[in-house]
């Protein structure tokens, strides 16, 4: 059975697909119970390609992956609301306050968080984000007109808000900006291909896939030679300043996930791993002394897929769901 985390994350991603347009734009493709995703219809695609600004109302719990102007108006006291934003891996998200009518003195708030929080776990983790956690929150009631535009550090962000008085609310505009060197990404899809580059920067970058997957690394440049090491308490890449690690777990925060394998040296070829976890993360640690690069592809793990592949492969592993 899927864990509570996996159910919540898949619900969020399914909700994301449904939230890309109004109900009249939704088309359900043929899928089984394990793949209940929704697609945008051609009507919405034509409207957006025509240059029109997309507008719609926000729900108390909502998710957006599209640019536009969005308005929330409380029809009753709304005390625990949040909107998740997600872009493509190479995009940053900018949130502009167009209009805000909330009672800060009466206990209302409107906060932007640079990343996602789910069940108390953060992405990116505190170890991977350039800012301390306290600075990742921007509170409208504290900043007001001083900071009416907030840009994320990665392809995900979110807002929290509480509004007591019916009729109060806010309007925001969401825009996407190009990110030349994406660092810290949540994938919108269960399959894809990505190249992560860290150019002479002392930072850590995580690519999160909220599905059990088969992940294949085809190219790794760290400035070192060949090597793939299973993670052991007294082995691995300890003392190496530049490496890639594969993580698996049942939560959102990479720092709380279980390390499965270390890749300490450059190679060209194929290193493959099946990871049957709710969340799979490829994480690159960079000392800043090199231009580090890793290219990988991934697809959702087929539960019927039990044959060992001929490529360099490691047995599927993960903690049992709780």
MARLUM-765939 format. One record per residue (C-alpha): residue in one letter; residue number from 0; y, x, z. Coordinates in nm, 3 decimals, decimal comma. Last residue first. Layout:
+--------+-----+---------+---------+---------+
: residu : num :   north :    east :      up :
+--------+-----+---------+---------+---------+
:      a : NUM :       Y :       X :       Z :
...
+--------+-----+---------+---------+---------+
This chain:
+--------+-----+---------+---------+---------+
: residu : num :   north :    east :      up :
+--------+-----+---------+---------+---------+
:      x : 321 :   0,333 :   0,521 :   0,745 :
:      x : 320 :   0,239 :   0,645 :   0,401 :
:      x : 319 :  -0,009 :   0,928 :   0,402 :
:      x : 318 :   0,155 :   1,271 :   0,378 :
:      x : 317 :   0,145 :   1,406 :   0,029 :
:      x : 316 :  -0,074 :   1,610 :  -0,200 :
:      x : 315 :  -0,196 :   1,617 :  -0,558 :
:      x : 314 :  -0,393 :   1,933 :  -0,633 :
:      x : 313 :  -0,207 :   2,215 :  -0,801 :
:      x : 312 :  -0,201 :   2,274 :  -1,174 :
:      x : 311 :  -0,165 :   2,568 :  -1,412 :
:      x : 310 :  -0,243 :   2,395 :  -1,739 :
:      x : 309 :  -0,590 :   2,265 :  -1,826 :
:      x : 308 :  -0,534 :   1,937 :  -1,652 :
:      x : 307 :  -0,755 :   1,810 :  -1,371 :
:      x : 306 :  -0,874 :   1,458 :  -1,427 :
:      x : 305 :  -0,770 :   1,195 :  -1,176 :
:      x : 304 :  -0,512 :   0,987 :  -1,360 :
:      x : 303 :  -0,595 :   0,634 :  -1,256 :
:      x : 302 :  -0,301 :   0,627 :  -1,016 :
:      x : 301 :  -0,076 :   0,723 :  -1,305 :
:      x : 300 :   0,197 :   0,940 :  -1,157 :
:      x : 299 :   0,542 :   0,858 :  -1,287 :
:      x : 298 :   0,670 :   1,115 :  -1,530 :
:      x : 297 :   0,841 :   1,450 :  -1,495 :
:      x : 296 :   0,999 :   1,728 :  -1,696 :
:      x : 295 :   1,130 :   2,064 :  -1,588 :
:      x : 294 :   1,378 :   2,334 :  -1,681 :
:      x : 293 :   1,500 :   2,578 :  -1,415 :
:      x : 292 :   1,803 :   2,806 :  -1,424 :
:      x : 291 :   1,957 :   3,066 :  -1,196 :
:      x : 290 :   2,261 :   3,271 :  -1,299 :
:      x : 289 :   2,234 :   3,544 :  -1,040 :
:      x : 288 :   2,395 :   3,683 :  -0,723 :
:      x : 287 :   2,502 :   3,343 :  -0,585 :
:      x : 286 :   2,217 :   3,334 :  -0,334 :
:      x : 285 :   2,065 :   3,024 :  -0,492 :
:      x : 284 :   1,816 :   2,775 :  -0,347 :
:      x : 283 :   1,676 :   2,529 :  -0,601 :
:      x : 282 :   1,516 :   2,205 :  -0,488 :
:      x : 281 :   1,276 :   1,985 :  -0,684 :
:      x : 280 :   1,232 :   1,666 :  -0,486 :
:      x : 279 :   0,960 :   1,399 :  -0,490 :
:      x : 278 :   0,998 :   1,072 :  -0,300 :
:      x : 277 :   0,731 :   0,809 :  -0,228 :
:      x : 276 :   0,473 :   1,084 :  -0,246 :
:      x : 275 :   0,175 :   1,133 :  -0,478 :
:      x : 274 :   0,288 :   1,473 :  -0,606 :
:      x : 273 :   0,091 :   1,606 :  -0,903 :
:      x : 272 :   0,193 :   1,961 :  -0,985 :
:      x : 271 :   0,237 :   2,157 :  -1,304 :
:      x : 270 :   0,344 :   2,512 :  -1,381 :
:      x : 269 :   0,385 :   2,584 :  -1,750 :
:      x : 268 :   0,507 :   2,881 :  -1,946 :
:      x : 267 :   0,805 :   3,107 :  -1,912 :
:      x : 266 :   0,840 :   3,273 :  -1,572 :
:      x : 265 :   1,096 :   3,389 :  -1,318 :
:      x : 264 :   0,991 :   3,454 :  -0,962 :
:      x : 263 :   0,990 :   3,283 :  -0,622 :
:      x : 262 :   0,836 :   2,945 :  -0,698 :
:      x : 261 :   0,745 :   2,778 :  -0,370 :
:      x : 260 :   0,508 :   2,485 :  -0,321 :
:      x : 259 :   0,455 :   2,175 :  -0,107 :
:      x : 258 :   0,743 :   2,174 :   0,140 :
:      x : 257 :   0,734 :   1,850 :   0,348 :
:      x : 256 :   1,052 :   1,644 :   0,356 :
:      x : 255 :   1,314 :   1,625 :   0,630 :
:      x : 254 :   1,564 :   1,860 :   0,460 :
:      x : 253 :   1,521 :   1,660 :   0,138 :
:      x : 252 :   1,669 :   1,346 :   0,301 :
:      x : 251 :   1,557 :   1,022 :   0,130 :
:      x : 250 :   1,234 :   0,948 :   0,316 :
:      x : 249 :   0,859 :   0,928 :   0,253 :
:      x : 248 :   0,793 :   1,288 :   0,162 :
:      x : 247 :   0,744 :   1,555 :  -0,099 :
:      x : 246 :   0,912 :   1,886 :  -0,169 :
:      x : 245 :   0,886 :   2,140 :  -0,450 :
:      x : 244 :   1,066 :   2,469 :  -0,394 :
:      x : 243 :   1,268 :   2,689 :  -0,625 :
:      x : 242 :   1,380 :   3,040 :  -0,535 :
:      x : 241 :   1,674 :   3,276 :  -0,496 :
:      x : 240 :   1,748 :   3,472 :  -0,178 :
:      x : 239 :   1,391 :   3,578 :  -0,105 :
:      x : 238 :   1,338 :   3,648 :   0,266 :
:      x : 237 :   1,075 :   3,376 :   0,303 :
:      x : 236 :   0,947 :   3,280 :  -0,042 :
:      x : 235 :   0,599 :   3,163 :   0,052 :
:      x : 234 :   0,385 :   3,285 :   0,338 :
:      x : 233 :   0,347 :   3,255 :   0,716 :
:      x : 232 :   0,349 :   2,875 :   0,752 :
:      x : 231 :   0,195 :   2,824 :   0,407 :
:      x : 230 :   0,349 :   2,676 :   0,092 :
:      x : 229 :   0,135 :   2,734 :  -0,215 :
:      x : 228 :   0,279 :   3,016 :  -0,418 :
:      x : 227 :   0,370 :   3,031 :  -0,788 :
:      x : 226 :   0,459 :   3,375 :  -0,920 :
:      x : 225 :   0,566 :   3,565 :  -1,227 :
:      x : 224 :   0,859 :   3,803 :  -1,242 :
:      x : 223 :   1,300 :   3,828 :  -1,063 :
:      x : 222 :   1,639 :   3,726 :  -1,201 :
:      x : 221 :   1,579 :   3,362 :  -1,116 :
:      x : 220 :   1,497 :   3,211 :  -1,456 :
:      x : 219 :   1,239 :   2,932 :  -1,461 :
:      x : 218 :   1,102 :   2,758 :  -1,770 :
:      x : 217 :   0,833 :   2,495 :  -1,821 :
:      x : 216 :   0,815 :   2,326 :  -1,480 :
:      x : 215 :   0,589 :   2,020 :  -1,497 :
:      x : 214 :   0,618 :   1,733 :  -1,250 :
:      x : 213 :   0,356 :   1,459 :  -1,222 :
:      x : 212 :   0,515 :   1,187 :  -1,019 :
:      x : 211 :   0,505 :   0,954 :  -0,718 :
:      x : 210 :   0,846 :   0,783 :  -0,740 :
:      x : 209 :   1,192 :   0,823 :  -0,595 :
:      x : 208 :   1,274 :   1,132 :  -0,802 :
:      x : 207 :   1,527 :   1,363 :  -0,633 :
:      x : 206 :   1,681 :   1,674 :  -0,789 :
:      x : 205 :   1,813 :   1,906 :  -0,517 :
:      x : 204 :   2,071 :   2,186 :  -0,540 :
:      x : 203 :   2,144 :   2,463 :  -0,289 :
:      x : 202 :   2,456 :   2,679 :  -0,306 :
:      x : 201 :   2,581 :   3,037 :  -0,335 :
:      x : 200 :   2,713 :   3,020 :  -0,692 :
:      x : 199 :   2,656 :   3,274 :  -0,970 :
:      x : 198 :   2,589 :   3,001 :  -1,228 :
:      x : 197 :   2,347 :   2,738 :  -1,088 :
:      x : 196 :   2,174 :   2,567 :  -1,381 :
:      x : 195 :   1,939 :   2,269 :  -1,361 :
:      x : 194 :   1,765 :   2,162 :  -1,682 :
:      x : 193 :   1,626 :   1,809 :  -1,694 :
:      x : 192 :   1,352 :   1,602 :  -1,857 :
:      x : 191 :   1,267 :   1,241 :  -1,784 :
:      x : 190 :   1,039 :   0,990 :  -1,618 :
:      x : 189 :   1,057 :   0,752 :  -1,321 :
:      x : 188 :   1,418 :   0,656 :  -1,402 :
:      x : 187 :   1,751 :   0,651 :  -1,221 :
:      x : 186 :   1,705 :   1,009 :  -1,104 :
:      x : 185 :   1,892 :   1,111 :  -0,791 :
:      x : 184 :   2,084 :   1,433 :  -0,850 :
:      x : 183 :   2,209 :   1,722 :  -0,641 :
:      x : 182 :   2,387 :   1,986 :  -0,851 :
:      x : 181 :   2,503 :   1,904 :  -1,201 :
:      x : 180 :   2,677 :   2,198 :  -1,374 :
:      x : 179 :   2,914 :   2,061 :  -1,639 :
:      x : 178 :   2,981 :   1,734 :  -1,455 :
:      x : 177 :   3,147 :   1,477 :  -1,681 :
:      x : 176 :   3,339 :   1,197 :  -1,515 :
:      x : 175 :   3,242 :   0,832 :  -1,467 :
:      x : 174 :   3,484 :   0,559 :  -1,358 :
:      x : 173 :   3,470 :   0,279 :  -1,102 :
:      x : 172 :   3,773 :   0,057 :  -1,042 :
:      x : 171 :   3,802 :  -0,115 :  -0,706 :
:      x : 170 :   3,922 :  -0,455 :  -0,588 :
:      x : 169 :   3,935 :  -0,562 :  -0,224 :
:      x : 168 :   3,861 :  -0,842 :   0,020 :
:      x : 167 :   4,007 :  -1,111 :   0,240 :
:      x : 166 :   3,947 :  -1,478 :   0,166 :
:      x : 165 :   3,718 :  -1,534 :   0,463 :
:      x : 164 :   3,827 :  -1,314 :   0,756 :
:      x : 163 :   3,575 :  -1,076 :   0,915 :
:      x : 162 :   3,535 :  -0,803 :   0,653 :
:      x : 161 :   3,306 :  -0,504 :   0,701 :
:      x : 160 :   3,261 :  -0,238 :   0,435 :
:      x : 159 :   3,042 :   0,055 :   0,340 :
:      x : 158 :   3,087 :   0,227 :   0,005 :
:      x : 157 :   2,842 :   0,442 :  -0,188 :
:      x : 156 :   2,807 :   0,758 :  -0,395 :
:      x : 155 :   2,558 :   0,903 :  -0,643 :
:      x : 154 :   2,583 :   1,134 :  -0,947 :
:      x : 153 :   2,711 :   1,434 :  -0,748 :
:      x : 152 :   3,022 :   1,558 :  -0,563 :
:      x : 151 :   3,184 :   1,213 :  -0,564 :
:      x : 150 :   3,545 :   1,145 :  -0,655 :
:      x : 149 :   3,779 :   0,939 :  -0,439 :
:      x : 148 :   4,106 :   0,775 :  -0,550 :
:      x : 147 :   4,340 :   0,587 :  -0,317 :
:      x : 146 :   4,394 :   0,876 :  -0,080 :
:      x : 145 :   4,730 :   0,867 :   0,097 :
:      x : 144 :   4,774 :   0,493 :   0,044 :
:      x : 143 :   4,544 :   0,414 :   0,338 :
:      x : 142 :   4,377 :   0,729 :   0,477 :
:      x : 141 :   4,267 :   0,598 :   0,817 :
:      x : 140 :   4,190 :   0,235 :   0,735 :
:      x : 139 :   4,062 :   0,344 :   0,396 :
:      x : 138 :   3,799 :   0,564 :   0,561 :
:      x : 137 :   3,674 :   0,855 :   0,348 :
:      x : 136 :   3,335 :   0,978 :   0,470 :
:      x : 135 :   3,194 :   1,308 :   0,337 :
:      x : 134 :   3,423 :   1,497 :   0,571 :
:      x : 133 :   3,219 :   1,404 :   0,880 :
:      x : 132 :   2,897 :   1,517 :   0,709 :
:      x : 131 :   3,019 :   1,871 :   0,652 :
:      x : 130 :   3,111 :   1,937 :   0,288 :
:      x : 129 :   2,934 :   2,146 :   0,020 :
:      x : 128 :   2,620 :   1,929 :   0,037 :
:      x : 127 :   2,277 :   2,094 :   0,033 :
:      x : 126 :   2,205 :   2,159 :   0,401 :
:      x : 125 :   2,359 :   1,828 :   0,512 :
:      x : 124 :   2,113 :   1,652 :   0,284 :
:      x : 123 :   2,228 :   1,514 :  -0,049 :
:      x : 122 :   2,122 :   1,244 :   0,010 :
:      x : 121 :   2,129 :   1,120 :   0,366 :
:      x : 120 :   1,871 :   0,957 :   0,593 :
:      x : 119 :   1,973 :   0,689 :   0,847 :
:      x : 118 :   1,758 :   0,418 :   0,689 :
:      x : 117 :   1,925 :   0,483 :   0,352 :
:      x : 116 :   2,244 :   0,686 :   0,314 :
:      x : 115 :   2,368 :   0,787 :  -0,031 :
:      x : 114 :   2,619 :   1,049 :  -0,145 :
:      x : 113 :   2,991 :   1,103 :  -0,081 :
:      x : 112 :   3,050 :   0,804 :   0,146 :
:      x : 111 :   3,343 :   0,567 :   0,086 :
:      x : 110 :   3,461 :   0,353 :   0,375 :
:      x : 109 :   3,619 :   0,008 :   0,400 :
:      x : 108 :   3,674 :  -0,128 :   0,750 :
:      x : 107 :   3,750 :  -0,453 :   0,931 :
:      x : 106 :   3,778 :  -0,452 :   1,309 :
:      x : 105 :   4,089 :  -0,665 :   1,362 :
:      x : 104 :   4,330 :  -0,372 :   1,340 :
:      x : 103 :   4,189 :  -0,279 :   0,999 :
:      x : 102 :   4,240 :  -0,632 :   0,870 :
:      x : 101 :   4,148 :  -0,616 :   0,500 :
:      x : 100 :   4,340 :  -0,679 :   0,178 :
:      x :  99 :   4,281 :  -0,388 :  -0,059 :
:      x :  98 :   4,387 :  -0,375 :  -0,425 :
:      x :  97 :   4,329 :  -0,116 :  -0,697 :
:      x :  96 :   4,133 :   0,136 :  -0,488 :
:      x :  95 :   3,989 :   0,393 :  -0,729 :
:      x :  94 :   3,627 :   0,515 :  -0,711 :
:      x :  93 :   3,534 :   0,819 :  -0,923 :
:      x :  92 :   3,168 :   0,897 :  -0,990 :
:      x :  91 :   3,035 :   1,228 :  -1,121 :
:      x :  90 :   2,810 :   1,248 :  -1,425 :
:      x :  89 :   2,554 :   1,491 :  -1,567 :
:      x :  88 :   2,259 :   1,331 :  -1,384 :
:      x :  87 :   2,352 :   0,985 :  -1,515 :
:      x :  86 :   2,541 :   0,767 :  -1,274 :
:      x :  85 :   2,470 :   0,589 :  -0,948 :
:      x :  84 :   2,681 :   0,375 :  -0,714 :
:      x :  83 :   2,548 :   0,193 :  -0,408 :
:      x :  82 :   2,750 :  -0,092 :  -0,254 :
:      x :  81 :   2,729 :  -0,172 :   0,115 :
:      x :  80 :   2,782 :  -0,465 :   0,349 :
:      x :  79 :   2,707 :  -0,522 :   0,717 :
:      x :  78 :   2,970 :  -0,749 :   0,878 :
:      x :  77 :   3,054 :  -1,011 :   0,617 :
:      x :  76 :   3,242 :  -1,300 :   0,783 :
:      x :  75 :   3,242 :  -1,587 :   0,531 :
:      x :  74 :   3,350 :  -1,631 :   0,168 :
:      x :  73 :   3,455 :  -1,266 :   0,157 :
:      x :  72 :   3,613 :  -1,154 :  -0,169 :
:      x :  71 :   3,472 :  -0,843 :  -0,340 :
:      x :  70 :   3,612 :  -0,731 :  -0,671 :
:      x :  69 :   3,481 :  -0,487 :  -0,931 :
:      x :  68 :   3,654 :  -0,316 :  -1,220 :
:      x :  67 :   3,442 :  -0,123 :  -1,466 :
:      x :  66 :   3,209 :   0,170 :  -1,523 :
:      x :  65 :   2,833 :   0,117 :  -1,501 :
:      x :  64 :   2,556 :   0,214 :  -1,263 :
:      x :  63 :   2,636 :  -0,029 :  -0,987 :
:      x :  62 :   2,448 :  -0,155 :  -0,680 :
:      x :  61 :   2,509 :  -0,441 :  -0,442 :
:      x :  60 :   2,463 :  -0,564 :  -0,088 :
:      x :  59 :   2,756 :  -0,792 :   0,005 :
:      x :  58 :   2,783 :  -0,891 :  -0,361 :
:      x :  57 :   3,055 :  -0,763 :  -0,588 :
:      x :  56 :   3,236 :  -0,975 :  -0,843 :
:      x :  55 :   3,252 :  -0,880 :  -1,211 :
:      x :  54 :   3,459 :  -0,689 :  -1,462 :
:      x :  53 :   3,374 :  -0,468 :  -1,761 :
:      x :  52 :   3,678 :  -0,332 :  -1,937 :
:      x :  51 :   3,646 :  -0,394 :  -2,310 :
:      x :  50 :   3,612 :  -0,096 :  -2,540 :
:      x :  49 :   3,404 :  -0,263 :  -2,811 :
:      x :  48 :   3,104 :  -0,055 :  -2,701 :
:      x :  47 :   3,108 :  -0,244 :  -2,372 :
:      x :  46 :   3,095 :  -0,584 :  -2,539 :
:      x :  45 :   2,821 :  -0,475 :  -2,781 :
:      x :  44 :   2,606 :  -0,337 :  -2,497 :
:      x :  43 :   2,656 :  -0,659 :  -2,300 :
:      x :  42 :   2,528 :  -0,871 :  -2,588 :
:      x :  41 :   2,239 :  -0,630 :  -2,666 :
:      x :  40 :   2,070 :  -0,719 :  -2,340 :
:      x :  39 :   2,044 :  -0,479 :  -2,051 :
:      x :  38 :   1,692 :  -0,416 :  -1,922 :
:      x :  37 :   1,504 :  -0,529 :  -1,615 :
:      x :  36 :   1,223 :  -0,349 :  -1,437 :
:      x :  35 :   0,916 :  -0,511 :  -1,276 :
:      x :  34 :   0,678 :  -0,216 :  -1,320 :
:      x :  33 :   0,404 :  -0,232 :  -1,055 :
:      x :  32 :   0,361 :  -0,608 :  -1,096 :
:      x :  31 :   0,293 :  -0,564 :  -1,465 :
:      x :  30 :   0,548 :  -0,538 :  -1,736 :
:      x :  29 :   0,668 :  -0,714 :  -2,050 :
:      x :  28 :   1,042 :  -0,665 :  -2,062 :
:      x :  27 :   1,276 :  -0,884 :  -1,862 :
:      x :  26 :   1,611 :  -0,940 :  -2,028 :
:      x :  25 :   1,933 :  -0,971 :  -1,835 :
:      x :  24 :   2,270 :  -1,034 :  -1,997 :
:      x :  23 :   2,307 :  -1,398 :  -1,891 :
:      x :  22 :   2,249 :  -1,294 :  -1,530 :
:      x :  21 :   2,563 :  -1,077 :  -1,529 :
:      x :  20 :   2,529 :  -0,712 :  -1,608 :
:      x :  19 :   2,426 :  -0,372 :  -1,473 :
:      x :  18 :   2,332 :  -0,538 :  -1,144 :
:      x :  17 :   1,979 :  -0,627 :  -1,253 :
:      x :  16 :   1,898 :  -0,265 :  -1,334 :
:      x :  15 :   2,044 :  -0,150 :  -1,003 :
:      x :  14 :   1,849 :  -0,418 :  -0,817 :
:      x :  13 :   1,534 :  -0,263 :  -0,961 :
:      x :  12 :   1,653 :   0,077 :  -0,836 :
:      x :  11 :   1,740 :  -0,061 :  -0,491 :
:      x :  10 :   1,411 :  -0,250 :  -0,469 :
:      x :   9 :   1,230 :   0,069 :  -0,566 :
:      x :   8 :   1,409 :   0,250 :  -0,285 :
:      x :   7 :   1,334 :  -0,024 :  -0,032 :
:      x :   6 :   0,967 :  -0,053 :  -0,132 :
:      x :   5 :   0,927 :   0,324 :  -0,127 :
:      x :   4 :   1,082 :   0,347 :   0,217 :
:      x :   3 :   0,866 :   0,064 :   0,354 :
:      x :   2 :   0,554 :   0,241 :   0,233 :
:      x :   1 :   0,354 :   0,127 :  -0,068 :
:      x :   0 :   0,000 :   0,000 :   0,000 :
+--------+-----+---------+---------+---------+
